[in-house]
Amino acid sequence: MTTQSRTPWPRLVRDRFRAVFGERSSHERTMALKERIYAGFTGLAIVAALALSDHHETAVDALVNLVAGIVGIVAAAFVAEIIAHLVNERALPAPRQLWTMVQIGAGAITSASLPVVVLIGASLGVYALEPALYTSIALYFMSLTAVALLAAHRTRLGWRQRLVASAVLLGSGLVVIVVLVAAH
């Protein structure tokens, strides 16, 4: 009887994903995460500004504002990435580099997927706009908090330093949210 070693399913899924989509460099993973965080802060600011606004829009208007804001910030980041490449490399990005930029942008757009679903539900009359906006705020906040806590956890710091790093990241995030909401 021969025994075959079994690959744990998370590693199997990861390996299959890499086989289909290719391996990303550390720089590409960093850029993708940064874009998702930018889009997350932008989406959070948009739904928070809508929720705190005295002028109550319709659910469809809120949905359009969120999608336009996220697509706008991702498009701006895409153009900035191309310009930065032109300045630094003195050439257009190669097709592989351009494809990576598109993938990173598409990934950032997906940061709005759950809030968009919530606002679609409000647009269809499943529930009122105000609870949908506050649910979207909670979803964005939980997502950004999870990323900040994961970032602090993955460091090689001691538990006290990780706790301080988590507090600083969360506090900084709250300052960013306040500034973005005030700007809207």
Secondary structure, 3 states (H helix, E strand, C coil): CCCCCCCCHHHHHHHHHHHHHCCCCHHHHHHHHHHHHHHHHHHHHHHHHHHHCCCCCCHHHHHHHHHHHHHHHHHHHHHHHHHHHHHHHCCCCCHHHHHHHHHHHHHHHHHHHHHHHHHHHHHCCCCCHHHHHHHHHHHHHHHHHHHHHHHHHCCCCCHHHHHHHHHHHHHHHHHHHHHHHHHC
